[in-house]
């Protein structure tokens, strides 16, 4: 069954576009934690991290200028390179206790996290956590936890078991560049240097993920966790459509890949293949992706209330006076629904962007 309904004229702007960083093409010859190397000095820092809920951050939760976190990125044919600096103000401290690989670092330690979805499909994405002792935890999520997703890692399974997954070519290094681990009496700082191998990052998604190329992009986000998870600062805030609140709302949940930012792959000069500055790039499929995410959250709310998924656009649009999508940015989107024999529910979204029309099956919500 299916029903498509146009939602107004094609959008002319990229409403609610997330954070974006242009990664220039270059090779970092050695991963040793030294961010003073010339290759890093030639590229800019990202904007400083914000509280995970963005504009909805409660008073007192935003990082101060003395608690700044920022990143840089580069890439070549083998690796995505990441540099990060984490400042700690006096009165707080760098906490680093875990020494065993694949330990749940965020449970106790100061934690830097990378989330990567090369396929941009919100399934089969990768996560890296690391502490100031260079202890790392790598995991693969088949889909977000809220959709019944499972962790695949060396923490939950041994090599050869069905839920085992680990990286093979990743390189990481950490350096404490100010103060000391566990000393709150004066300011401190630690730096991460990471090389994520494409051979680890690209596989295991349910749809094809492209290797990096000039003009391509991946979905990515970064998180800093402190005080056993009570502090969450991120690069691109996790703000999504909330049908129950009828507005876009910040969430304390990194496992919402549709809210992540973008890394855009540029040439050595920071340009796209046609010479355009890569800062001008916007994902031409963004409008379809964003509309699909709004419909996804509305469908979940519909099911929570009724116990069923909607079978048509009109059923979703008319439910409870249309409140599930009132205020969402769906201009130019066409939506159809398909029930898949008791196993899943699929919504297809078509929308225009930069002169292109693109259809996306953005999500599959499993009924189990």
Buried (B, 14 or more C-beta within 10 A) or exposed (E): EBBBBEBEEBBEEBBBBBBBBBBBBBEBEEBEBBBEBEBBEEBEBBEBBBBBBBEBBEEEBEBEEEBBBBBBBBBBEBBBBBBBBBBBBEEBBBBBBBEEEBBBBBEBBBBBBBBBBBBBBBBBBBBBBBBBBBBBBBBBBBBBEEBEBBBBBBBBBEEEEEBBBBBEEBBBBBBBBBBEBEEBEEBBBBBBBBBBBBBBBBBBBEEEBBEBEBBBBBBBBBBBBBEEEEBBBBBBBBBBBBBEEBEBBBBEBBBBBBBBBBBBBBBEEBBBEEEEEBEEBBBBBBBBBBBBBBBBBBBBBBBEEEEEBBBBBEBBBEBEEEBBBEBBBBBBBBBBBEBEEEEBBBBBBBBBBBEEBBBBEBBBBEEE
